Amino acid sequence: MSRLSRRTFTSVILALACANLGVAAAQAAEPIKIGLITALSGQSALAGEAISRGMQVAIDEINAKGGLLGGRKLELVRRDDEANPAKGVTAARELIYKEKVAVIFGGLDTPVSMAIVPLANQAKMPFMGPWAAGTPITKNGANPNFVFRVSAMDEQVDAGMVDYAQKTFKSAKFGLIMVNNPWGESNQKGIVAALAAKGLQPVGSEKFDDTAVDVVPQLSRLKAAGADTLLLVGNVGPSAQVVKSLDRMAWKVPVVSHWGPAGGRFTELAGPNAKEVHFVQTYSFFGKQSPVGEKVIAAMKARYADVKGPENITPAVGVANAYDAMQLTALAITKAGSTDGDAIRQGYEQIDSYDGLIKSYQHPYTPTQHDALGAQDYIWAQFIDNRILPVGMAN
C-alpha cells in the first residue's frame, strides 16, 4: 500500500471512529423522557398539577446530581387526559410510540388508569400510579405485570374507612354513597367485604353519576334506612354535591370519605360544611417534617412562586406520592442500566431500600406485590380554613 493510500485509509478510519464517538456521545446526552397522563384541566386540575410538581421536584433533584445512565437528564412530558379514559389511551399511545418515553405515570382517575393498563402491559411499558387507587390497577392479572403504584389502594382504604368510622364516630349503621363508575364499584365491593369481616352489612348502598347536581333522593333513602354514618367515594365535584345535598336536607351525619375531595376546589364547591368530611391521605406537610420533607418543602418554595408554605402544597398526596414514585423510578432505571421497559420492570422489583418522603421503603416491590404503600401508611384529614390538615390539627 502506497504512503498516500495509507494516509487516506488512516484518515477514513479516524473519521469513522470520530463519527461513532459522536453518535455515542449524542445518545448519552439524550434525555430520558418520563411521561405523565393526568387531569390538567377541569375540577381535578389542582391534583393533576400537584402530581406534576412532585415529579418535577424529584426530577430536578436527580438531574442536579448528574442524571441517570451516565449523565442523561430526565425530562417530563405531560398530557392532559381531561379525566376521559379514551383521551388517556390516546395520550398513552402518543407517549409510547411517538415520544418514546421510558416510563408513563398515570394520574388521577381509576377509569382512565384502567383503560391504559392493558396497553401498558401489551407494550411492555412501565406504568407508575401516583394517585388512582382502584385495586385492579395493580392487581390486573398480567404476568409479567408492568404496573406499579405509590398511592392508596381501594381495598385497604375501604377497611380503613370502616375502622376509622367505628373508632371516631362509634358507627354501627353504614350507608354507602358511591360514584357510578369503576372506581365506585371497586370501593363498593371493598367496603361490603370490610363490613362482612366484622359481621356487618350496609343499611343501604346508593350510586350517583359524576355529573349529578342533586343527590337528595339517594341520601333520603339512606336516612330512612337508619344510616348513622355515610361512607363516600367520589371525586371533587360529585363529593361537593353530596355535602350540598346534605345541607338542603339539614341532615347532620358523619361523612367518612376516600380521598376524592382532596383533588381540587372542594371547599369552594361544597361550602362551609366541607370541613365535616373526614378523608384519607398518605402524607401531610403540616407538623414536624423529616429531613426529606424539609428538603421537598424548600424545593417547592424555590421552584414555584405561589408556594409560601405547607398550606400551598395541596393536595399533599399528589406531591408526596409523585415525588417518591419518581425517586423509586430513578432507582429502577439505574438497576435496569437502560431504558428498556422490561429491564425497568425488573429494576422496580430489585429495589432494596429508599429513604423517602412518605416513609422508608424496604423492598417496596416484588414480582407479586406492586403497591409500595399499605394501610399503615394512611392518615386522616379534613379541610380547615381551606387547608388539608390531619384530623385534630387545627393550626
N, C-alpha and C positions, 0 to 999 in steps of 0.2 A: 504494500500500500504506500502510495506517494505521501510526502510530507504534507502536501496540500489536502489530500484526501483524509489523512489522519486528523488534520486540524478541523476539517469540515465535520468529520464523524464525531470528534470530541465536542464540537460546538452543538451539534444536534443532540447528543446525549445530555449535555449540561442544560440545554434549553428544555428538553423533556422533563428532566429532574426538577428544574425550577417550576415548570408548569404544574407538575404533580404536587410539589410542595405548596404551590399557590392554591390548588384545589383543596388540599388537606387543610390549609390554614383557613380558607373560606368556610369549609364545612365546620371546622372547630369554632369559628366565630358566629355561625348561625345561631339565632336564639332558639330556645326550646319553648314552643308555644303551648300554653295551658289554656284550654277553652272553658268558658263559663256560659251556661244557659240558665237564665233566671228571669223573673219578672222585674223589668227595669222601668215599667210604666204601670199605671193603674193603682188600685188601692194598696197593693203589697209592694210597691216600688221601694219603700223605705227599707224593707227587709232585703230586697234584692241588692240595693246599694250597700247595705251592711255586709253582706256576703262578699261583694266585690272589694270593699275596703279591707276586710280581714285578709283576703287573699293577697291584695296588693301590698299591704304592710309586710306580710311574710315574704313576698317576692322581693321587695326592696331589701329586706334583711339578708336574704340568700344571695342576691346579686352583689351587695356590698361586701360580702365575704368571698367574692370571686366567681359566683355562679356554680354551675354543675358540669360534670363530664369534661374537665379540663378547661374551664373558663367560659362555657356557654351560658349566656344570661337567659333568665326566664322572661317571657313576655305574655301578658294576659290578653286574651282575645275574647270579647264579650258579645253575647247575642241576647236580645230581648224575646222571651217566649210569650209575653203578654198573658201568662197563665193559661195558655192554649196548647193542649197536647200535640195537635197537628203542627203548629208552628215550632214546638220544641223539637219534634222529629226532623223537620226541615232544617232547623239550625244545627242539629247534631250531624246530619249528613254533610252540611257545608263545612263544619269544623273538622270532620274526619277526612273527607276526600278532597277538599279544596285547601283549607288552611293547614292540613297535616299536623294537627295538634298531637301532643304526646299523651295527654290525659284530658278528659272532659269532667268538669264539675257541674253537677245538676243542681238546680236551685231550690225553689220553694215548694212547688205543688206536687203531691203524690201522683195525681193523674198524669202530669207531664213526665215525671220520672219513670213511671210505669210504662209509658209509651216509648221511652228511649231505651230502657233496659234490654229488650230483645235485640235492638240494633247494635248496642254496645257489645253484647256478648257475641253476636254474629261477626262483627268487625274486629273482634279481639282488641277493643278499645277500653282501657281502664276508665271507669266511671265512678267518680267520688261524690257522695252526697253530703253536703254540709247543712241540710235543713229538712227536706221531706222525710217524714217519719214512718210512712207506710211499711208494715212488716214485710210484704212480698218484694219490696225493692231489693233488699239484700238476700232474702230467702226466696230466690226466684227459681230454684230447681236446676239452674245451669251448672254444668260440670265440664270444663272449669268455669268458674264464676268470676267475671271481671268487675263486679260492682262492690264497692266498699262504702263505708259511711263513718262520719264523725258527727253524730247527731242523736236525737232521741229515736226510739223505736216504739211503735204503737203498742204492741202487746205488753211492753214493760211500763209505758206511760199509763196504760189503762189500769193495770194493777195498782200503780202508784196513785192514780186519781181516787180509786176506791179506798185505799188505805188512808190517804190524806183526808178525805171527806169524813171517814169514820173517826179519825183521831181529832180533827179540828172542829167538826160540827156535830159529832155524835150521830151521823147519818144512819138511817135504817131503811128508808124507803126511797130508792133511787129512781129518778126519772131521766131518761136518755133523750137528748135533743141533738141530732146529728145532721150534718150537711149531706145532701143526697148525691154522693159521688163515691168513687172507690176509696177515698180516704175515710169518709164517714162509715162506709161498710166495714173497712178494716177495723176501725175502732169499736163499732157496734159489736162485732164478734168478740173482740178482745175484752170489752167491758163485761159482756154476758159471761164469758169464761171466768173472768176475775171474780165476779159475783158468785158464780156457781161454786168456785173453790171455797167460798165462805158459807155455802149453804143458802145463798140468797138468789133472787132474780129481780129484775127491774119491775116496778109497778106499771111502767109504760115506756114505750120507745117510739119516738117521733122523728120524722125527717123533714127537712126543708131545703128548697132549692137555693143555690148560691146567689140568685138574683132576687130572693124574697125580700119584700119590704114590710111584711106583717106576718108574724108567726103566732099571733094571739090564739087562733084556733088550736094549734098543736099544744101550746102551753096550757090552754084551758083544759084540754083532755088530761094532761099530766097532773094539773092541780086537782081535778076531780078524782083522779086515781089515788090521791093522797101522797104525792111525792113530797118529801121533806128536803130534798137536795136535787139539783139538776147537774148532770154531767154533760158538758157542752163540747162539741167538736165542730169547728167551723173557722174559716179564715176571717180576716178583719171585718169586712162589710157584713157578712151574714151574722157573725157574733154580735156586732153592734146592734143589728136588728132584733136579736133576741133580748138584749138589755132594754131597748126602747119598748119592745112589746111587753116586757115585764112591768115597765113603768106605767104603760097605759092600763094594765090590769091592776096596778097597785099591789102586786104580789111580791112581797119581800121573802125571798127564798135564797139560800146559799147556792152559788154557782161555782163549780169546780171545772176548770177547762183545760183542754190541751193548749198548746202554745199559740194557736192561731191568732188570738187578739194582739199578740206582741208584734205582728208583722207589718204594722203600718199605723194609720191615723185612727186608732181605736177610740181614744178618749174624745177626739173631735167628733167622731161619728156616733158614739154611744151616749155621750152626755155625762152628767155628773156621777151616775151610778156605775160608770165603767170601773170605778175603784173597788166595787163589791165583788168583782170577778177575780178569783184566785187561779193562777195558771202556772204550768210547769215551765222551767227554764233549765239550761245546763250551766249558766255562768252569770255572774253579776260583777260589774266593775266598781260597784259601791263597796265600802268597807275596806278592811286591810287586804292588800294585794301581795301576791308572791312577787319575787324579782321579775318573773316573766310578765306578770300583769302590769307592773310598773313600767316595764320596757314598752309594752304594747300601747299603754295609755300615752306615754311620751311620744311614741312614733305617730299615733293618730293625731295628736295635737300639732306635731311638726308638719304633717303632710296635708291635713285638712283644716282649712281656716275656720270652719264652723264648729270644730271640736275644741271646747274650752275645758271640758272635764268629763267625768263619767256620765253625767246626765245627757251628754250629746252623743255618746256611743250607744246607739239604740237602733234596733233591738240588739242587745248584747250578745245573744246566742248566735246571731248571724256573723258578727265579727269574730267571736271566740271560736265557734265551730270551724269557720273557714280558715282562720289563722292556723289552728292545729292541723287541720286537714291538709293545708298546703305544705306545712313543715313535714308531715308524715309522707306526703307525696314526693318531696325532695329526697327524703331518705330512701324511698322505694326506687327512685330513678338512679340514685347513687348505687344502691345494691344491684340494680339491673346492669349498670355500666353502659347503658344505651337507652334509646327512646323506643325500642321495640315493645309493643303492647304486652305480649305475653311475658317478656322478661320483667316488665314493670309490675305486672300482676304478681309474679313470684316474689319480686322485691318487697311488695307490701307484706307478704306473708313471712318474710325473713327479717323484718324489723325486730330488733331486740328490745330497745327501750328508747324513750324520748321524754325528756322533762318538759312537759308542755304547759300551756296556759290553763286549760281546764283541770288537768291532773298530770301525774307522772305515769306515762304509758309503759307497760311491761308486756311485750309480745302482744300488741293490740290486735293482730290479725293472724289467723291460721287458715288452712285450706277449707275448713268448715265453719269458721266464725269470722264474718266480715263487718261486725259492728264493734267499734272501738270503745263506745260508752255503754254503761249499764245503768240499772235503776239507782245504784248507789251514787251516781254522779249527778242526779237531778236535784234542783232546788225549787221552791215555790215562791211565786212573786205576785205582785199586784201593782196597779198604777196608782201612784201617789203624786199629786201635783204634776201630772203628765210625765212622770219618771217611773221606770220599771224598777221597783225595789223589792228585795227579799221580804216576804211577809214578816211583819214585826219591826221592820227597819223604817221608821218614819222620817229619819233625817239622812 
